[in-house]
């Protein structure tokens, strides 16, 4: 693995590596300018400003970046020390350099706002999960804020140089610990995601040194104590394997694996292993030309040393979900201790070190959770660009046209469908592009959204339809009073005020609830007025609603308020007890059959001694053949047919016996069905309704209405079913009685 041991005072030759003549001249000019303006100055971390900037630029040169990125690395610190110099940068070095420097300043401003927020707060598992989620959002925000991805490269390079300086100065205090934590949480994973592995490992080790200095020293000491013995053993093992491979005619590159202190500590902590139990402390890699040779080398390794079966992983035939491929085996060496060997092709090794896709998720989460796939695809694209740029620099140095093409691609590779906005407490919220303060408020909490009356963005009052931008801080001004006492404006349903469907849905829900309440109030007022007019103000409203065919009194109020239920039917029920439960336009739940008397089919009822009278089956008792029936002559609606046992009919008969008429069932059409009500009482449980519905399906009974209530562990259900005769109903009731948990099943 290539080392990134770049010294701050490296020569200009290294700084110009890979650049054409024109770009080299521009970088030399920037270097001379930096030496002049930084003379005698220190940056904010206390490091000589010129040494710091030269170190950043050399790191960027190592990454084969373009001239503008190296110049920005040299000069962005100047705009922090003297903000007035920003305009001079554009005039002397061009718009690109000025924009890159401004982008780095924006990321540093983010650090100032969020310092101390990214580590999570509170205690317990939920607090830890919230902290991890906030760190992840901050990482995304860092990428999204950089309109040009080269800004992130400059920021990563500056973190490396600062950490090296702290290490050289042996500076251990609260500032360096906080800086290390921020780098480990935010910037090392970003280097990982962008495929810059060399920076990733150095950022992790240096950060760990300041976060856990004692653990760092302990592991470093253990590595150093055994270094000579370990390196001697690995070297002899490599020589032995190279000899065996040469005898087998196999060309291979064999080299030891670098030891990263943070990685060792993570593994010791995660797997609860002792240092001596770590397999990869003594390890090497074998790089070959093709897949077939990988397995041949594996056979040679297992022939030399005894393999540990449980420690063999074939990630070539079964790649990890992130695409990683390699053969991993652990063998027992001659001294009886474990030795790890990784075998892969050149292509696999390139992917593992610089690759695309989602290797970062495996490394950072230790699993294969691929939520956020769309976001990961964008990261993969960025990493492909970075890897391609490195290859181009190696093979076509000096071809400025190709380099310019890469720069344009890299500049356009932004995360442009989301924005990241901060609360005044530096919490980061992820919102869709075009989001306004209204979206921001509803994302915080629904009640904050309802009560939103104004917003400050970066301390300035703005209209509520202002589109927010990455990195801005938004503060919501809410109406005073208790929750629920203020509401949104209907204007917010427009696209100008809300970019999020979630926001518009919550606003619509508010107004729907308001409309329902207004309709209820209107219906209640109409019913109360009718009761006063009829002198029936003491009537039981719940009983009246059920008499009229409603399960609850609020359903009656809603139906009246929507003008779906005619008031004359209410007056009929109050005035003379007529069958007011049969409104002409009553709503029937479910879909009735075309042959149902509900849909106008002939009921087959005959009125004794009279012909041609209009008849209708009463909805209060829902008679069906062969129920004993009687008729009641209503005013203007013909004869209402009731079961002889109907309580409503008994009341009407007592008040007006002269209007009772004898009726009987005649011959109806063969497929005519009648609606009847069934009552079921059962112990409430999951799947109860499904099991009862299966009985109806098995008996070929169509259900057109269901009303269920659950209280104190019991479910009370009323079904309206269509039957041809009561014999079919009795069979269904018997089957329902056999359903688990059913206590009672009868006709209502």
Residue pairs with C-beta under 8 A, 6 or more apart in sequence:
1 198
1 257
1 258
1 353
2 198
3 198
4 59
4 62
4 160
4 198
4 199
4 202
6 14
6 55
6 58
6 59
6 62
7 55
7 58
8 51
8 52
8 54
8 55
8 58
8 161
8 164
9 51
9 54
10 54
10 55
10 58
12 28
12 31
14 58
14 61
14 62
15 27
15 31
15 54
15 57
15 58
15 61
15 70
16 24
16 27
16 28
16 61
17 61
18 61
18 64
18 393
18 397
19 27
19 67
20 398
20 400
22 400
23 66
23 67
23 400
24 67
26 67
26 71
26 93
27 57
27 67
27 70
27 71
27 74
29 93
30 70
30 71
30 74
30 75
30 93
31 54
31 57
31 74
33 75
33 92
34 50
34 53
34 54
34 74
34 75
34 78
35 50
37 78
37 85
38 48
38 49
38 50
38 53
38 77
38 78
39 50
41 48
41 49
41 50
41 81
42 48
42 49
43 49
43 52
43 77
43 80
43 81
44 80
45 52
45 162
45 165
45 166
46 165
46 169
47 161
47 162
47 165
49 77
49 78
49 81
52 77
52 158
52 161
52 162
52 165
53 73
53 74
53 75
53 76
53 77
54 74
55 157
55 160
55 161
55 164
56 73
56 74
56 77
56 154
56 157
56 158
56 161
57 70
57 71
57 73
57 74
57 157
59 73
59 157
59 160
59 161
59 199
60 69
60 70
60 73
60 153
60 154
60 157
61 70
62 198
63 153
63 157
63 196
63 199
63 390
64 389
64 390
64 393
64 394
65 73
65 150
65 153
65 389
66 150
66 403
66 406
66 407
68 93
68 94
68 96
68 97
68 100
68 150
68 407
69 100
69 150
69 153
69 154
71 93
71 97
72 97
72 100
72 101
72 104
72 150
72 154
73 154
73 157
73 158
75 89
75 93
75 97
75 101
76 100
76 101
76 104
76 105
76 154
76 158
78 85
78 89
78 101
79 85
79 86
79 89
79 101
79 102
79 105
80 105
80 108
86 98
86 101
86 102
87 98
89 97
89 98
89 101
90 97
90 98
99 147
99 148
100 148
100 150
100 151
100 154
103 145
103 146
103 147
103 148
103 151
103 154
104 151
104 154
104 155
104 158
106 145
106 146
106 151
106 471
107 142
107 145
107 146
107 151
107 152
107 155
108 155
109 471
110 138
110 141
110 142
110 145
110 471
111 182
113 422
113 426
113 473
114 138
114 422
114 426
114 428
115 178
115 182
116 178
116 426
117 134
117 138
117 425
117 426
117 427
117 428
118 131
118 134
118 135
118 138
118 181
118 182
118 185
118 186
119 131
119 135
119 181
119 185
120 127
120 128
120 130
120 131
120 132
120 134
120 135
121 127
121 130
121 131
122 130
122 131
134 427
134 428
135 185
135 186
137 420
137 428
137 429
137 430
138 185
138 186
138 420
138 428
139 186
139 189
139 190
139 193
140 375
140 415
140 418
140 420
140 430
141 420
141 428
141 430
141 470
141 471
142 152
142 155
142 186
142 187
142 190
143 149
143 152
143 190
143 379
143 382
143 414
143 415
144 414
144 415
144 416
144 418
144 419
144 420
144 470
145 420
145 470
145 471
146 152
146 414
147 411
147 414
148 410
148 411
148 414
149 194
149 382
149 385
149 410
149 411
149 413
149 414
150 407
150 410
150 411
152 190
152 194
153 194
153 196
155 187
156 187
156 190
156 191
156 194
156 196
156 199
156 203
157 199
159 183
159 187
159 203
160 199
160 202
160 203
160 206
162 179
163 179
163 180
163 183
163 202
163 203
163 206
163 207
163 210
164 206
166 176
166 179
166 206
166 210
167 206
167 209
172 210
172 213
176 210
177 210
177 211
179 207
179 210
180 206
180 207
180 208
180 209
180 210
180 211
181 207
181 211
183 203
183 206
183 207
184 203
184 204
184 207
184 208
184 211
187 203
188 200
188 203
188 204
188 207
189 360
189 364
191 197
191 199
191 200
191 203
192 200
192 359
192 360
192 363
192 364
193 360
193 379
193 382
193 383
194 379
194 382
194 383
194 386
195 354
195 355
195 356
195 383
195 386
195 387
196 386
197 353
197 354
201 258
201 260
201 262
201 263
204 260
204 262
204 263
205 260
205 261
205 262
207 262
208 215
208 216
208 261
208 262
208 265
209 216
209 261
212 265
215 265
216 261
216 265
219 261
219 264
219 265
219 268
219 275
220 261
222 275
223 230
223 259
223 261
223 264
223 281
226 281
230 281
230 282
231 256
233 282
233 333
233 335
234 256
234 282
234 283
234 284
235 256
237 284
237 333
237 339
238 254
238 255
238 256
238 284
240 304
241 254
241 286
241 300
241 301
241 304
242 252
242 254
244 300
244 303
244 304
245 251
245 252
245 254
245 297
245 300
248 296
248 300
250 288
250 293
250 296
250 297
250 300
251 288
251 289
252 286
252 287
252 288
252 293
252 297
253 286
253 287
253 288
254 284
254 285
254 286
254 287
255 284
255 285
256 283
256 284
256 285
257 280
257 283
257 284
257 285
257 340
257 342
259 281
264 275
264 278
264 281
267 273
267 278
267 280
268 274
268 275
268 278
270 366
275 281
276 337
279 311
279 330
279 338
279 339
279 340
280 340
282 333
282 337
282 338
282 339
282 340
283 339
283 340
283 341
283 342
284 340
284 341
284 342
285 341
285 342
285 343
285 344
285 349
286 297
286 301
286 341
286 342
286 343
286 344
287 344
287 345
287 346
287 349
288 294
288 297
288 343
288 344
288 345
288 346
289 345
289 346
290 345
291 316
291 345
293 345
294 316
294 327
294 343
294 344
294 345
295 327
297 343
298 327
298 329
298 343
301 307
301 329
301 331
301 341
301 343
302 329
302 331
304 331
305 331
305 332
305 333
305 334
305 339
306 331
306 332
307 329
307 330
307 331
307 332
308 329
308 330
308 331
308 332
308 338
311 328
311 329
311 330
311 338
312 328
312 329
312 330
313 327
313 328
313 329
314 327
315 324
315 325
315 326
315 327
315 328
316 325
316 326
316 327
316 344
316 348
319 325
320 362
320 368
321 358
321 362
321 368
321 370
322 357
322 358
322 359
322 361
322 362
322 368
323 351
323 355
323 356
323 357
323 358
323 359
324 351
324 352
324 355
324 359
324 362
325 344
325 348
325 351
325 352
326 342
326 343
326 344
326 348
326 352
327 342
327 343
327 344
328 340
328 341
328 342
329 340
329 341
329 343
330 338
330 339
330 340
330 341
331 338
331 339
331 341
332 338
332 339
333 339
344 352
350 387
351 359
352 359
354 383
354 386
354 387
354 390
355 383
355 387
356 380
356 383
356 384
356 387
357 376
357 380
357 383
358 370
358 376
358 379
358 380
360 379
361 367
361 368
361 369
361 370
361 376
362 368
370 376
375 415
378 413
378 415
381 413
382 410
382 413
385 406
385 409
385 410
385 413
386 410
388 406
389 406
389 410
392 399
392 402
392 403
392 406
393 403
396 402
416 433
417 432
417 433
418 430
418 431
418 432
418 433
419 430
419 431
419 432
419 433
419 435
419 468
419 469
419 470
420 428
420 429
420 430
420 431
420 470
420 471
421 428
421 429
421 431
421 435
421 440
421 468
421 469
421 470
421 471
421 472
421 473
421 474
422 428
422 429
422 471
422 472
422 473
422 474
423 429
423 444
423 473
423 474
423 475
424 473
424 475
429 440
429 443
429 444
431 439
431 440
431 443
431 468
431 499
431 500
432 439
432 499
432 500
433 499
434 467
434 499
435 467
435 468
435 499
435 500
436 464
436 465
436 466
436 467
436 468
436 496
436 497
436 498
436 499
437 452
437 455
437 457
437 462
437 464
437 466
437 468
437 474
437 476
438 449
438 452
438 464
438 465
438 488
438 492
438 497
438 498
438 503
439 468
439 498
439 499
439 500
439 503
440 455
440 468
440 474
440 476
441 448
441 449
441 452
441 455
441 476
441 478
442 448
442 449
442 498
442 500
442 502
442 503
442 506
443 500
443 502
443 503
444 476
446 506
447 483
447 484
448 476
448 478
449 488
449 503
449 506
449 507
450 484
450 486
450 487
450 488
450 506
450 510
451 478
451 479
451 481
451 483
451 486
451 487
452 464
452 476
452 477
452 478
452 479
452 488
453 477
453 478
453 479
453 486
454 461
454 464
454 476
454 477
455 461
455 462
455 464
455 466
455 474
455 475
455 476
455 477
456 462
456 474
456 475
456 477
457 466
457 468
457 472
457 473
457 474
457 475
458 472
458 473
459 473
464 492
464 497
465 496
465 497
467 499
468 474
478 486
479 485
479 486
487 510
487 514
488 507
488 510
488 511
490 507
490 511
491 497
492 498
492 503
492 504
492 507
493 504
493 507
493 508
498 504
498 507
516 558
518 561
519 557
519 558
519 561
519 562
520 554
520 557
520 558
520 561
521 561
522 560
522 561
523 556
523 557
523 558
523 559
523 560
523 561
523 562
524 557
524 561
526 560
526 561
526 567
527 541
527 556
527 557
527 560
527 570
528 537
530 567
530 570
530 571
530 574
531 537
531 539
531 574
534 571
534 574
534 575
536 574
539 574
541 553
541 556
542 552
542 553
544 553
544 556
544 570
544 573
544 574
545 551
545 552
545 553
545 555
545 556
547 573
547 580
547 581
547 620
547 648
548 556
548 565
548 569
548 570
548 573
548 580
548 581
548 583
549 581
549 583
549 586
549 619
549 620
550 556
550 559
551 707
551 718
556 565
559 565
559 587
560 567
560 570
564 585
564 587
565 583
565 586
566 583
566 584
566 585
569 580
569 581
569 582
569 583
570 580
571 580
572 578
572 579
572 580
572 635
573 580
573 581
576 635
576 652
576 655
576 656
577 648
577 651
577 652
577 655
578 632
578 634
578 635
578 640
578 652
579 618
579 619
579 620
579 632
579 634
579 637
579 640
579 642
579 648
579 652
581 618
581 619
581 620
581 648
582 616
582 618
582 619
582 637
582 640
586 619
588 598
588 704
588 705
588 720
589 704
589 705
589 706
589 720
590 702
590 703
590 704
590 705
590 706
590 720
591 704
592 598
592 599
592 675
592 702
592 704
592 722
593 599
593 673
593 702
593 722
594 601
595 601
595 669
595 671
595 672
595 673
596 672
596 673
596 674
596 675
596 704
596 722
597 603
597 617
597 672
597 673
597 674
597 675
598 675
598 704
598 722
601 668
601 669
601 672
601 673
602 668
602 669
602 672
603 615
603 616
603 617
603 641
603 668
603 672
603 674
604 625
604 665
604 666
604 667
604 668
604 669
604 672
605 615
605 617
605 629
605 631
605 641
605 663
605 664
605 665
605 666
606 663
606 664
606 665
606 666
607 613
607 615
607 631
607 639
607 661
607 662
607 663
608 661
608 662
608 663
608 664
609 662
610 661
613 638
613 639
614 637
614 638
614 639
615 631
615 638
615 639
615 640
615 641
615 663
616 637
616 638
616 639
616 640
616 641
617 623
617 641
617 674
617 675
618 640
618 641
618 642
618 643
618 646
618 648
618 649
619 675
620 642
620 646
620 648
621 642
621 643
621 645
621 646
621 648
621 649
622 643
622 674
622 675
622 676
622 677
622 720
623 629
623 641
623 642
623 643
623 646
623 674
624 674
624 675
624 676
624 723
624 725
624 726
624 729
625 665
625 668
625 674
625 724
625 725
625 726
626 665
626 725
626 726
627 643
627 644
627 726
628 643
628 644
628 645
629 641
629 642
629 643
629 644
629 663
629 664
629 665
630 641
630 642
630 644
630 649
630 653
630 660
630 661
630 662
630 663
631 639
631 640
631 641
631 642
631 660
631 661
631 662
631 663
632 639
632 640
632 642
632 649
632 652
632 653
632 656
632 659
632 660
632 661
633 639
633 640
633 659
633 660
633 661
634 640
634 659
639 661
639 663
641 663
642 648
642 649
643 649
652 659
653 660
671 724
672 724
673 702
673 722
673 723
673 724
674 722
674 723
674 724
675 704
675 720
675 721
675 722
676 720
676 721
676 722
676 723
676 726
676 729
676 747
677 718
677 719
677 720
677 747
677 748
678 718
678 719
678 720
678 721
678 729
678 732
678 733
678 736
678 745
678 746
678 747
678 748
679 716
679 717
679 718
679 744
679 745
679 746
679 747
679 748
680 692
680 715
680 716
680 717
680 718
680 719
680 736
680 742
680 744
680 745
681 714
681 715
681 716
681 717
681 742
681 743
681 744
681 745
682 688
682 714
682 715
682 717
682 739
682 741
682 742
682 743
682 744
683 713
683 714
683 715
683 741
683 743
684 710
684 713
684 714
684 715
684 741
685 740
685 741
688 715
688 739
688 741
689 706
689 708
689 717
691 739
691 740
692 717
692 719
692 736
692 739
692 742
693 703
695 732
695 735
695 736
695 739
696 702
696 703
696 719
696 721
696 732
698 735
699 728
699 731
699 732
699 735
701 721
701 722
701 723
701 728
701 732
702 721
702 722
703 719
703 720
703 721
703 722
704 720
704 721
704 722
705 718
705 719
705 720
706 717
706 718
706 719
706 720
707 717
707 718
708 715
708 716
708 717
708 718
709 715
709 716
709 717
710 716
714 743
718 748
721 729
721 732
723 729
723 732
726 747
729 747
733 745
733 746
733 747
736 742
736 745
737 745
